[in-house]
Amino acid sequence: CIRDSFRTLDRLQGQQMTAFAPMRGLIGQAVALGAGYLGATEGISATAGAAIEFETAFADVKKVVGATDEQFENMRRSIRRMSGEIPLAATDIAALFAAAGESGVATEDLQSFAEMAARVGVAFDMTAADAGESLAKLKTQLGLNVAETGDMADAINHLSNNMASKAK
């Protein structure tokens, strides 16, 4: 009696497995398709998101820098190239360009100012944005050009390295 019940259950289970086998394959394919779709859309979204963030940061540069379309294109290329050479994201470099432009750095000096601010940020153990802001204030308040501001930063760094003080 019990053995018959188990046989019946085994037979029903076998029929169920046979009936639902094609559906398991379809479900597996649907899951795989969904995972592939999700991966592709997330990858595209991340790439598009980074491009949008850069364009937003670059719009800030355009607000404060007076330049021709060609100069802006050159700046855009320079920022992207610099992001591969120095340890800063393109959006952070664009922020340095904007801060420099806002403080009156000439268009042709923006790149050298941004490079200097990135180096100073590393040397003084501060963010590049803070370094850029501090350098822009120094430049403006002391009436220095970009090269003189760099010399001043180098002197501060030298004193900091050779005395019991911090450059910040």
VMD Tcl script that builds the backbone (N, CA, C; Angstrom):
set m [mol new atoms 504]
animate dup $m
set s [atomselect $m all]
$s set {name element resname resid chain x y z} {
  {N N CYS 1 A 0.827 -1.187 0.000}
  {CA C CYS 1 A 0.000 0.000 0.000}
  {C C CYS 1 A 0.880 1.263 0.000}
  {N N ILE 2 A 1.828 1.308 0.958}
  {CA C ILE 2 A 2.715 2.464 1.015}
  {C C ILE 2 A 3.643 2.450 -0.200}
  {N N ARG 3 A 4.100 1.239 -0.586}
  {CA C ARG 3 A 4.974 1.141 -1.749}
  {C C ARG 3 A 4.247 1.601 -3.008}
  {N N ASP 4 A 3.003 1.285 -3.120}
  {CA C ASP 4 A 2.211 1.720 -4.275}
  {C C ASP 4 A 2.098 3.243 -4.298}
  {N N SER 5 A 1.921 3.820 -3.114}
  {CA C SER 5 A 1.820 5.286 -3.030}
  {C C SER 5 A 3.129 5.934 -3.475}
  {N N PHE 6 A 4.267 5.362 -3.034}
  {CA C PHE 6 A 5.562 5.912 -3.430}
  {C C PHE 6 A 5.781 5.765 -4.936}
  {N N ARG 7 A 5.376 4.614 -5.481}
  {CA C ARG 7 A 5.512 4.416 -6.925}
  {C C ARG 7 A 4.668 5.430 -7.693}
  {N N THR 8 A 3.459 5.648 -7.193}
  {CA C THR 8 A 2.571 6.622 -7.839}
  {C C THR 8 A 3.193 8.017 -7.773}
  {N N LEU 9 A 3.730 8.362 -6.604}
  {CA C LEU 9 A 4.379 9.675 -6.447}
  {C C LEU 9 A 5.602 9.795 -7.356}
  {N N ASP 10 A 6.399 8.725 -7.449}
  {CA C ASP 10 A 7.561 8.730 -8.341}
  {C C ASP 10 A 7.144 8.905 -9.795}
  {N N ARG 11 A 6.059 8.188 -10.179}
  {CA C ARG 11 A 5.562 8.290 -11.545}
  {C C ARG 11 A 5.048 9.703 -11.829}
  {N N LEU 12 A 4.334 10.303 -10.883}
  {CA C LEU 12 A 3.828 11.672 -11.055}
  {C C LEU 12 A 4.988 12.682 -11.129}
  {N N GLN 13 A 5.995 12.419 -10.301}
  {CA C GLN 13 A 7.158 13.309 -10.318}
  {C C GLN 13 A 7.861 13.222 -11.674}
  {N N GLY 14 A 7.991 12.047 -12.194}
  {CA C GLY 14 A 8.607 11.850 -13.513}
  {C C GLY 14 A 7.809 12.550 -14.602}
  {N N GLN 15 A 6.473 12.432 -14.539}
  {CA C GLN 15 A 5.623 13.098 -15.528}
  {C C GLN 15 A 5.773 14.626 -15.422}
  {N N GLN 16 A 5.835 15.077 -14.177}
  {CA C GLN 16 A 5.987 16.520 -13.950}
  {C C GLN 16 A 7.320 17.003 -14.526}
  {N N MET 17 A 8.384 16.267 -14.264}
  {CA C MET 17 A 9.712 16.646 -14.769}
  {C C MET 17 A 9.698 16.683 -16.290}
  {N N THR 18 A 9.068 15.691 -16.908}
  {CA C THR 18 A 9.000 15.624 -18.359}
  {C C THR 18 A 8.178 16.786 -18.908}
  {N N ALA 19 A 7.069 17.098 -18.241}
  {CA C ALA 19 A 6.192 18.179 -18.709}
  {C C ALA 19 A 6.851 19.551 -18.568}
  {N N PHE 20 A 7.595 19.751 -17.491}
  {CA C PHE 20 A 8.168 21.082 -17.222}
  {C C PHE 20 A 9.603 21.256 -17.729}
  {N N ALA 21 A 10.209 20.239 -18.291}
  {CA C ALA 21 A 11.592 20.338 -18.787}
  {C C ALA 21 A 11.742 21.456 -19.821}
  {N N PRO 22 A 10.847 21.557 -20.796}
  {CA C PRO 22 A 10.999 22.652 -21.770}
  {C C PRO 22 A 10.880 24.032 -21.110}
  {N N MET 23 A 10.036 24.136 -20.111}
  {CA C MET 23 A 9.860 25.426 -19.433}
  {C C MET 23 A 11.110 25.807 -18.644}
  {N N ARG 24 A 11.767 24.819 -18.045}
  {CA C ARG 24 A 13.007 25.118 -17.309}
  {C C ARG 24 A 14.049 25.680 -18.261}
  {N N GLY 25 A 14.126 25.133 -19.449}
  {CA C GLY 25 A 15.053 25.652 -20.449}
  {C C GLY 25 A 14.699 27.077 -20.846}
  {N N LEU 26 A 13.400 27.351 -21.019}
  {CA C LEU 26 A 12.964 28.701 -21.373}
  {C C LEU 26 A 13.227 29.683 -20.236}
  {N N ILE 27 A 12.988 29.250 -19.022}
  {CA C ILE 27 A 13.241 30.110 -17.865}
  {C C ILE 27 A 14.730 30.432 -17.769}
  {N N GLY 28 A 15.566 29.430 -17.979}
  {CA C GLY 28 A 17.012 29.655 -17.966}
  {C C GLY 28 A 17.432 30.638 -19.046}
  {N N GLN 29 A 16.851 30.489 -20.232}
  {CA C GLN 29 A 17.170 31.419 -21.319}
  {C C GLN 29 A 16.691 32.828 -20.996}
  {N N ALA 30 A 15.513 32.936 -20.397}
  {CA C ALA 30 A 14.980 34.255 -20.033}
  {C C ALA 30 A 15.862 34.925 -18.978}
  {N N VAL 31 A 16.311 34.152 -18.010}
  {CA C VAL 31 A 17.195 34.705 -16.986}
  {C C VAL 31 A 18.511 35.154 -17.609}
  {N N ALA 32 A 19.069 34.339 -18.493}
  {CA C ALA 32 A 20.325 34.697 -19.160}
  {C C ALA 32 A 20.147 35.945 -20.015}
  {N N LEU 33 A 19.049 36.030 -20.737}
  {CA C LEU 33 A 18.764 37.204 -21.561}
  {C C LEU 33 A 18.613 38.447 -20.681}
  {N N GLY 34 A 17.892 38.301 -19.576}
  {CA C GLY 34 A 17.710 39.428 -18.657}
  {C C GLY 34 A 19.025 39.894 -18.054}
  {N N ALA 35 A 19.875 38.955 -17.682}
  {CA C ALA 35 A 21.178 39.316 -17.109}
  {C C ALA 35 A 22.044 40.013 -18.155}
  {N N GLY 36 A 22.015 39.522 -19.374}
  {CA C GLY 36 A 22.778 40.161 -20.452}
  {C C GLY 36 A 22.276 41.566 -20.729}
  {N N TYR 37 A 20.959 41.720 -20.759}
  {CA C TYR 37 A 20.361 43.043 -20.981}
  {C C TYR 37 A 20.742 44.001 -19.860}
  {N N LEU 38 A 20.642 43.526 -18.619}
  {CA C LEU 38 A 20.982 44.361 -17.468}
  {C C LEU 38 A 22.445 44.772 -17.518}
  {N N GLY 39 A 23.330 43.843 -17.824}
  {CA C GLY 39 A 24.760 44.166 -17.917}
  {C C GLY 39 A 25.039 45.197 -18.992}
  {N N ALA 40 A 24.417 45.032 -20.137}
  {CA C ALA 40 A 24.639 45.975 -21.246}
  {C C ALA 40 A 24.098 47.356 -20.902}
  {N N THR 41 A 22.897 47.424 -20.346}
  {CA C THR 41 A 22.325 48.738 -20.024}
  {C C THR 41 A 23.095 49.425 -18.910}
  {N N GLU 42 A 23.570 48.672 -17.929}
  {CA C GLU 42 A 24.369 49.283 -16.857}
  {C C GLU 42 A 25.684 49.803 -17.407}
  {N N GLY 43 A 26.312 49.068 -18.303}
  {CA C GLY 43 A 27.562 49.523 -18.908}
  {C C GLY 43 A 27.364 50.795 -19.719}
  {N N ILE 44 A 26.302 50.824 -20.507}
  {CA C ILE 44 A 26.002 52.019 -21.299}
  {C C ILE 44 A 25.659 53.177 -20.384}
  {N N SER 45 A 24.881 52.909 -19.349}
  {CA C SER 45 A 24.490 53.953 -18.404}
  {C C SER 45 A 25.704 54.544 -17.696}
  {N N ALA 46 A 26.643 53.696 -17.287}
  {CA C ALA 46 A 27.843 54.188 -16.600}
  {C C ALA 46 A 28.676 55.053 -17.541}
  {N N THR 47 A 28.820 54.628 -18.775}
  {CA C THR 47 A 29.582 55.398 -19.754}
  {C C THR 47 A 28.889 56.714 -20.051}
  {N N ALA 48 A 27.593 56.669 -20.277}
  {CA C ALA 48 A 26.841 57.892 -20.549}
  {C C ALA 48 A 26.858 58.804 -19.329}
  {N N GLY 49 A 26.769 58.216 -18.132}
  {CA C GLY 49 A 26.793 59.009 -16.905}
  {C C GLY 49 A 28.104 59.760 -16.751}
  {N N ALA 50 A 29.212 59.102 -17.053}
  {CA C ALA 50 A 30.523 59.758 -16.958}
  {C C ALA 50 A 30.623 60.888 -17.982}
  {N N ALA 51 A 30.100 60.663 -19.171}
  {CA C ALA 51 A 30.133 61.707 -20.202}
  {C C ALA 51 A 29.286 62.903 -19.788}
  {N N ILE 52 A 28.144 62.638 -19.203}
  {CA C ILE 52 A 27.264 63.716 -18.742}
  {C C ILE 52 A 27.934 64.498 -17.616}
  {N N GLU 53 A 28.567 63.797 -16.681}
  {CA C GLU 53 A 29.268 64.469 -15.585}
  {C C GLU 53 A 30.385 65.360 -16.119}
  {N N PHE 54 A 31.130 64.871 -17.101}
  {CA C PHE 54 A 32.210 65.674 -17.675}
  {C C PHE 54 A 31.637 66.907 -18.364}
  {N N GLU 55 A 30.579 66.731 -19.141}
  {CA C GLU 55 A 29.988 67.872 -19.847}
  {C C GLU 55 A 29.453 68.905 -18.863}
  {N N THR 56 A 28.912 68.453 -17.747}
  {CA C THR 56 A 28.447 69.378 -16.713}
  {C C THR 56 A 29.617 70.155 -16.125}
  {N N ALA 57 A 30.710 69.454 -15.824}
  {CA C ALA 57 A 31.899 70.117 -15.281}
  {C C ALA 57 A 32.490 71.071 -16.311}
  {N N PHE 58 A 32.492 70.682 -17.580}
  {CA C PHE 58 A 33.054 71.537 -18.611}
  {C C PHE 58 A 32.168 72.761 -18.847}
  {N N ALA 59 A 30.866 72.628 -18.622}
  {CA C ALA 59 A 29.971 73.781 -18.745}
  {C C ALA 59 A 30.370 74.859 -17.738}
  {N N ASP 60 A 30.847 74.442 -16.560}
  {CA C ASP 60 A 31.323 75.405 -15.561}
  {C C ASP 60 A 32.551 76.151 -16.082}
  {N N VAL 61 A 33.409 75.457 -16.809}
  {CA C VAL 61 A 34.581 76.107 -17.410}
  {C C VAL 61 A 34.106 77.168 -18.396}
  {N N LYS 62 A 33.142 76.806 -19.245}
  {CA C LYS 62 A 32.647 77.735 -20.258}
  {C C LYS 62 A 32.003 78.985 -19.642}
  {N N LYS 63 A 31.434 78.826 -18.444}
  {CA C LYS 63 A 30.789 79.964 -17.785}
  {C C LYS 63 A 31.790 81.031 -17.366}
  {N N VAL 64 A 32.987 80.617 -16.987}
  {CA C VAL 64 A 33.930 81.558 -16.376}
  {C C VAL 64 A 35.157 81.865 -17.226}
  {N N VAL 65 A 35.324 81.152 -18.314}
  {CA C VAL 65 A 36.497 81.363 -19.167}
  {C C VAL 65 A 36.041 81.976 -20.482}
  {N N GLY 66 A 36.696 83.041 -20.864}
  {CA C GLY 66 A 36.413 83.643 -22.157}
  {C C GLY 66 A 37.337 83.031 -23.195}
  {N N ALA 67 A 36.778 82.263 -24.102}
  {CA C ALA 67 A 37.603 81.597 -25.105}
  {C C ALA 67 A 36.787 81.375 -26.366}
  {N N THR 68 A 37.499 81.116 -27.451}
  {CA C THR 68 A 36.838 80.792 -28.718}
  {C C THR 68 A 36.412 79.320 -28.691}
  {N N ASP 69 A 35.594 78.949 -29.648}
  {CA C ASP 69 A 35.166 77.546 -29.746}
  {C C ASP 69 A 36.368 76.626 -29.919}
  {N N GLU 70 A 37.326 77.064 -30.717}
  {CA C GLU 70 A 38.527 76.256 -30.936}
  {C C GLU 70 A 39.325 76.093 -29.635}
  {N N GLN 71 A 39.450 77.171 -28.871}
  {CA C GLN 71 A 40.169 77.091 -27.596}
  {C C GLN 71 A 39.446 76.153 -26.622}
  {N N PHE 72 A 38.106 76.224 -26.619}
  {CA C PHE 72 A 37.348 75.313 -25.744}
  {C C PHE 72 A 37.551 73.864 -26.160}
  {N N GLU 73 A 37.586 73.594 -27.458}
  {CA C GLU 73 A 37.835 72.223 -27.926}
  {C C GLU 73 A 39.223 71.764 -27.512}
  {N N ASN 74 A 40.205 72.648 -27.617}
  {CA C ASN 74 A 41.559 72.303 -27.181}
  {C C ASN 74 A 41.593 72.037 -25.678}
  {N N MET 75 A 40.865 72.849 -24.910}
  {CA C MET 75 A 40.789 72.617 -23.456}
  {C C MET 75 A 40.161 71.264 -23.156}
  {N N ARG 76 A 39.079 70.965 -23.855}
  {CA C ARG 76 A 38.383 69.684 -23.653}
  {C C ARG 76 A 39.345 68.520 -23.892}
  {N N ARG 77 A 40.097 68.587 -25.000}
  {CA C ARG 77 A 41.065 67.524 -25.309}
  {C C ARG 77 A 42.179 67.478 -24.259}
  {N N SER 78 A 42.655 68.647 -23.845}
  {CA C SER 78 A 43.722 68.706 -22.835}
  {C C SER 78 A 43.273 68.085 -21.523}
  {N N ILE 79 A 42.047 68.400 -21.113}
  {CA C ILE 79 A 41.526 67.860 -19.849}
  {C C ILE 79 A 41.446 66.340 -19.923}
  {N N ARG 80 A 40.923 65.838 -21.016}
  {CA C ARG 80 A 40.814 64.375 -21.165}
  {C C ARG 80 A 42.192 63.719 -21.191}
  {N N ARG 81 A 43.130 64.346 -21.893}
  {CA C ARG 81 A 44.499 63.799 -21.944}
  {C C ARG 81 A 45.127 63.838 -20.555}
  {N N MET 82 A 44.961 64.955 -19.858}
  {CA C MET 82 A 45.544 65.089 -18.523}
  {C C MET 82 A 44.990 64.043 -17.552}
  {N N SER 83 A 43.721 63.686 -17.723}
  {CA C SER 83 A 43.123 62.704 -16.807}
  {C C SER 83 A 43.777 61.337 -16.943}
  {N N GLY 84 A 44.434 61.089 -18.068}
  {CA C GLY 84 A 45.177 59.848 -18.244}
  {C C GLY 84 A 46.618 59.944 -17.756}
  {N N GLU 85 A 47.067 61.170 -17.491}
  {CA C GLU 85 A 48.459 61.383 -17.082}
  {C C GLU 85 A 48.627 61.679 -15.606}
  {N N ILE 86 A 47.642 62.311 -15.008}
  {CA C ILE 86 A 47.723 62.640 -13.577}
  {C C ILE 86 A 46.582 61.935 -12.852}
  {N N PRO 87 A 46.739 61.671 -11.573}
  {CA C PRO 87 A 45.733 60.876 -10.863}
  {C C PRO 87 A 44.491 61.674 -10.464}
  {N N LEU 88 A 43.832 62.252 -11.452}
  {CA C LEU 88 A 42.583 62.977 -11.218}
  {C C LEU 88 A 41.592 62.639 -12.319}
  {N N ALA 89 A 40.317 62.638 -11.953}
  {CA C ALA 89 A 39.268 62.428 -12.950}
  {C C ALA 89 A 39.140 63.677 -13.820}
  {N N ALA 90 A 38.645 63.497 -15.023}
  {CA C ALA 90 A 38.475 64.625 -15.945}
  {C C ALA 90 A 37.563 65.689 -15.344}
  {N N THR 91 A 36.565 65.273 -14.567}
  {CA C THR 91 A 35.667 66.255 -13.944}
  {C C THR 91 A 36.416 67.112 -12.926}
  {N N ASP 92 A 37.352 66.512 -12.188}
  {CA C ASP 92 A 38.141 67.274 -11.220}
  {C C ASP 92 A 39.091 68.242 -11.923}
  {N N ILE 93 A 39.666 67.806 -13.027}
  {CA C ILE 93 A 40.563 68.682 -13.788}
  {C C ILE 93 A 39.765 69.847 -14.378}
  {N N ALA 94 A 38.565 69.553 -14.869}
  {CA C ALA 94 A 37.709 70.627 -15.388}
  {C C ALA 94 A 37.389 71.627 -14.278}
  {N N ALA 95 A 37.175 71.133 -13.056}
  {CA C ALA 95 A 36.911 72.029 -11.924}
  {C C ALA 95 A 38.120 72.921 -11.648}
  {N N LEU 96 A 39.326 72.373 -11.820}
  {CA C LEU 96 A 40.533 73.184 -11.656}
  {C C LEU 96 A 40.607 74.267 -12.730}
  {N N PHE 97 A 40.268 73.912 -13.963}
  {CA C PHE 97 A 40.241 74.900 -15.045}
  {C C PHE 97 A 39.236 76.007 -14.710}
  {N N ALA 98 A 38.059 75.622 -14.214}
  {CA C ALA 98 A 37.028 76.605 -13.883}
  {C C ALA 98 A 37.491 77.516 -12.747}
  {N N ALA 99 A 38.091 76.936 -11.704}
  {CA C ALA 99 A 38.577 77.752 -10.580}
  {C C ALA 99 A 39.659 78.719 -11.044}
  {N N ALA 100 A 40.521 78.244 -11.905}
  {CA C ALA 100 A 41.589 79.098 -12.429}
  {C C ALA 100 A 41.001 80.219 -13.281}
  {N N GLY 101 A 40.072 79.883 -14.136}
  {CA C GLY 101 A 39.435 80.898 -14.976}
  {C C GLY 101 A 38.706 81.934 -14.157}
  {N N GLU 102 A 38.050 81.466 -13.109}
  {CA C GLU 102 A 37.302 82.372 -12.234}
  {C C GLU 102 A 38.227 83.336 -11.497}
  {N N SER 103 A 39.440 82.889 -11.202}
  {CA C SER 103 A 40.380 83.755 -10.482}
  {C C SER 103 A 41.204 84.631 -11.423}
  {N N GLY 104 A 40.903 84.567 -12.720}
  {CA C GLY 104 A 41.555 85.461 -13.650}
  {C C GLY 104 A 42.771 84.898 -14.357}
  {N N VAL 105 A 43.004 83.589 -14.242}
  {CA C VAL 105 A 44.126 82.991 -14.969}
  {C C VAL 105 A 43.816 83.077 -16.462}
  {N N ALA 106 A 44.794 83.500 -17.229}
  {CA C ALA 106 A 44.615 83.640 -18.678}
  {C C ALA 106 A 44.317 82.290 -19.312}
  {N N THR 107 A 43.533 82.316 -20.367}
  {CA C THR 107 A 43.125 81.092 -21.051}
  {C C THR 107 A 44.321 80.219 -21.420}
  {N N GLU 108 A 45.383 80.838 -21.918}
  {CA C GLU 108 A 46.545 80.049 -22.342}
  {C C GLU 108 A 47.321 79.459 -21.159}
  {N N ASP 109 A 47.043 79.914 -19.927}
  {CA C ASP 109 A 47.735 79.405 -18.734}
  {C C ASP 109 A 46.912 78.402 -17.928}
  {N N LEU 110 A 45.690 78.137 -18.354}
  {CA C LEU 110 A 44.807 77.261 -17.575}
  {C C LEU 110 A 45.391 75.864 -17.391}
  {N N GLN 111 A 45.929 75.295 -18.454}
  {CA C GLN 111 A 46.463 73.938 -18.356}
  {C C GLN 111 A 47.633 73.880 -17.385}
  {N N SER 112 A 48.565 74.815 -17.490}
  {CA C SER 112 A 49.725 74.785 -16.583}
  {C C SER 112 A 49.282 75.027 -15.142}
  {N N PHE 113 A 48.276 75.873 -14.939}
  {CA C PHE 113 A 47.759 76.100 -13.589}
  {C C PHE 113 A 47.139 74.812 -13.031}
  {N N ALA 114 A 46.348 74.131 -13.841}
  {CA C ALA 114 A 45.698 72.888 -13.393}
  {C C ALA 114 A 46.731 71.817 -13.068}
  {N N GLU 115 A 47.766 71.709 -13.905}
  {CA C GLU 115 A 48.836 70.733 -13.638}
  {C C GLU 115 A 49.554 71.070 -12.335}
  {N N MET 116 A 49.817 72.360 -12.117}
  {CA C MET 116 A 50.479 72.791 -10.892}
  {C C MET 116 A 49.599 72.484 -9.675}
  {N N ALA 117 A 48.310 72.778 -9.765}
  {CA C ALA 117 A 47.402 72.528 -8.648}
  {C C ALA 117 A 47.342 71.039 -8.316}
  {N N ALA 118 A 47.361 70.193 -9.340}
  {CA C ALA 118 A 47.349 68.743 -9.098}
  {C C ALA 118 A 48.618 68.314 -8.369}
  {N N ARG 119 A 49.784 68.826 -8.799}
  {CA C ARG 119 A 51.056 68.495 -8.138}
  {C C ARG 119 A 51.074 69.009 -6.698}
  {N N VAL 120 A 50.599 70.230 -6.501}
  {CA C VAL 120 A 50.570 70.818 -5.159}
  {C C VAL 120 A 49.643 70.013 -4.251}
  {N N GLY 121 A 48.520 69.571 -4.786}
  {CA C GLY 121 A 47.601 68.760 -3.991}
  {C C GLY 121 A 48.280 67.511 -3.460}
  {N N VAL 122 A 49.067 66.860 -4.301}
  {CA C VAL 122 A 49.798 65.663 -3.881}
  {C C VAL 122 A 50.877 66.028 -2.867}
  {N N ALA 123 A 51.662 67.070 -3.161}
  {CA C ALA 123 A 52.771 67.457 -2.285}
  {C C ALA 123 A 52.292 67.917 -0.907}
  {N N PHE 124 A 51.160 68.608 -0.872}
  {CA C PHE 124 A 50.663 69.168 0.390}
  {C C PHE 124 A 49.621 68.272 1.050}
  {N N ASP 125 A 49.385 67.099 0.490}
  {CA C ASP 125 A 48.416 66.148 1.031}
  {C C ASP 125 A 47.032 66.783 1.186}
  {N N MET 126 A 46.575 67.384 0.099}
  {CA C MET 126 A 45.238 67.985 0.073}
  {C C MET 126 A 44.606 67.686 -1.284}
  {N N THR 127 A 43.320 67.925 -1.394}
  {CA C THR 127 A 42.672 67.653 -2.672}
  {C C THR 127 A 43.150 68.670 -3.704}
  {N N ALA 128 A 43.080 68.286 -4.949}
  {CA C ALA 128 A 43.474 69.199 -6.025}
  {C C ALA 128 A 42.565 70.424 -6.031}
  {N N ALA 129 A 41.292 70.229 -5.706}
  {CA C ALA 129 A 40.358 71.356 -5.670}
  {C C ALA 129 A 40.770 72.365 -4.600}
  {N N ASP 130 A 41.128 71.868 -3.412}
  {CA C ASP 130 A 41.586 72.765 -2.347}
  {C C ASP 130 A 42.894 73.443 -2.742}
  {N N ALA 131 A 43.788 72.688 -3.342}
  {CA C ALA 131 A 45.060 73.257 -3.791}
  {C C ALA 131 A 44.815 74.326 -4.846}
  {N N GLY 132 A 43.932 74.049 -5.793}
  {CA C GLY 132 A 43.619 75.026 -6.836}
  {C C GLY 132 A 43.036 76.298 -6.263}
  {N N GLU 133 A 42.127 76.134 -5.310}
  {CA C GLU 133 A 41.517 77.304 -4.675}
  {C C GLU 133 A 42.565 78.120 -3.916}
  {N N SER 134 A 43.415 77.449 -3.155}
  {CA C SER 134 A 44.465 78.140 -2.398}
  {C C SER 134 A 45.454 78.842 -3.323}
  {N N LEU 135 A 45.858 78.156 -4.386}
  {CA C LEU 135 A 46.795 78.755 -5.335}
  {C C LEU 135 A 46.175 79.953 -6.057}
  {N N ALA 136 A 44.905 79.830 -6.392}
  {CA C ALA 136 A 44.221 80.942 -7.068}
  {C C ALA 136 A 44.168 82.164 -6.143}
  {N N LYS 137 A 43.907 81.939 -4.858}
  {CA C LYS 137 A 43.884 83.049 -3.899}
  {C C LYS 137 A 45.268 83.678 -3.758}
  {N N LEU 138 A 46.292 82.815 -3.634}
  {CA C LEU 138 A 47.662 83.329 -3.550}
  {C C LEU 138 A 48.005 84.164 -4.779}
  {N N LYS 139 A 47.698 83.635 -5.935}
  {CA C LYS 139 A 48.006 84.305 -7.196}
  {C C LYS 139 A 47.341 85.671 -7.248}
  {N N THR 140 A 46.050 85.708 -6.914}
  {CA C THR 140 A 45.292 86.949 -6.998}
  {C C THR 140 A 45.745 87.957 -5.940}
  {N N GLN 141 A 45.873 87.508 -4.703}
  {CA C GLN 141 A 46.205 88.421 -3.611}
  {C C GLN 141 A 47.616 88.976 -3.708}
  {N N LEU 142 A 48.530 88.186 -4.230}
  {CA C LEU 142 A 49.918 88.647 -4.329}
  {C C LEU 142 A 50.260 89.200 -5.715}
  {N N GLY 143 A 49.298 89.155 -6.636}
  {CA C GLY 143 A 49.522 89.683 -7.975}
  {C C GLY 143 A 50.558 88.896 -8.758}
  {N N LEU 144 A 50.576 87.584 -8.581}
  {CA C LEU 144 A 51.565 86.735 -9.243}
  {C C LEU 144 A 51.022 86.197 -10.569}
  {N N ASN 145 A 51.936 85.815 -11.455}
  {CA C ASN 145 A 51.503 85.066 -12.633}
  {C C ASN 145 A 51.570 83.580 -12.283}
  {N N VAL 146 A 51.212 82.716 -13.218}
  {CA C VAL 146 A 51.156 81.281 -12.932}
  {C C VAL 146 A 52.532 80.731 -12.574}
  {N N ALA 147 A 53.555 81.120 -13.306}
  {CA C ALA 147 A 54.912 80.620 -13.024}
  {C C ALA 147 A 55.365 81.060 -11.631}
  {N N GLU 148 A 55.105 82.301 -11.280}
  {CA C GLU 148 A 55.492 82.802 -9.948}
  {C C GLU 148 A 54.701 82.097 -8.845}
  {N N THR 149 A 53.444 81.801 -9.118}
  {CA C THR 149 A 52.635 81.059 -8.141}
  {C C THR 149 A 53.210 79.669 -7.939}
  {N N GLY 150 A 53.651 79.029 -9.020}
  {CA C GLY 150 A 54.295 77.718 -8.915}
  {C C GLY 150 A 55.575 77.790 -8.108}
  {N N ASP 151 A 56.375 78.850 -8.339}
  {CA C ASP 151 A 57.612 79.033 -7.562}
  {C C ASP 151 A 57.300 79.208 -6.081}
  {N N MET 152 A 56.241 79.972 -5.789}
  {CA C MET 152 A 55.832 80.191 -4.398}
  {C C MET 152 A 55.416 78.858 -3.757}
  {N N ALA 153 A 54.646 78.061 -4.479}
  {CA C ALA 153 A 54.220 76.756 -3.965}
  {C C ALA 153 A 55.422 75.849 -3.732}
  {N N ASP 154 A 56.389 75.885 -4.637}
  {CA C ASP 154 A 57.607 75.084 -4.465}
  {C C ASP 154 A 58.380 75.522 -3.217}
  {N N ALA 155 A 58.456 76.827 -2.987}
  {CA C ALA 155 A 59.154 77.339 -1.803}
  {C C ALA 155 A 58.440 76.909 -0.520}
  {N N ILE 156 A 57.116 76.986 -0.512}
  {CA C ILE 156 A 56.338 76.560 0.657}
  {C C ILE 156 A 56.560 75.069 0.898}
  {N N ASN 157 A 56.538 74.284 -0.169}
  {CA C ASN 157 A 56.762 72.849 -0.037}
  {C C ASN 157 A 58.161 72.554 0.496}
  {N N HIS 158 A 59.160 73.273 -0.003}
  {CA C HIS 158 A 60.538 73.088 0.461}
  {C C HIS 158 A 60.636 73.394 1.964}
  {N N LEU 159 A 60.055 74.504 2.389}
  {CA C LEU 159 A 60.083 74.856 3.811}
  {C C LEU 159 A 59.353 73.812 4.648}
  {N N SER 160 A 58.233 73.358 4.142}
  {CA C SER 160 A 57.452 72.353 4.870}
  {C C SER 160 A 58.228 71.060 5.021}
  {N N ASN 161 A 58.936 70.661 3.965}
  {CA C ASN 161 A 59.711 69.416 4.015}
  {C C ASN 161 A 60.926 69.514 4.939}
  {N N ASN 162 A 61.444 70.700 5.147}
  {CA C ASN 162 A 62.675 70.888 5.899}
  {C C ASN 162 A 62.496 71.513 7.271}
  {N N MET 163 A 61.277 71.703 7.681}
  {CA C MET 163 A 60.988 72.284 8.994}
  {C C MET 163 A 59.883 71.443 9.639}
  {N N ALA 164 A 59.694 71.684 10.912}
  {CA C ALA 164 A 58.642 70.965 11.637}
  {C C ALA 164 A 57.326 71.686 11.425}
  {N N SER 165 A 56.834 71.614 10.185}
  {CA C SER 165 A 55.556 72.274 9.857}
  {C C SER 165 A 54.868 71.510 8.743}
  {N N LYS 166 A 53.642 71.896 8.508}
  {CA C LYS 166 A 52.863 71.301 7.424}
  {C C LYS 166 A 52.548 72.379 6.404}
  {N N ALA 167 A 52.489 71.991 5.139}
  {CA C ALA 167 A 52.269 72.947 4.060}
  {C C ALA 167 A 50.838 73.450 3.980}
  {N N LYS 168 A 49.886 72.714 4.504}
  {CA C LYS 168 A 48.480 73.114 4.386}
  {C C LYS 168 A 48.294 74.484 4.907}
}
mol reanalyze $m
mol bondsrecalc $m
mol representation Tube
mol addrep $m
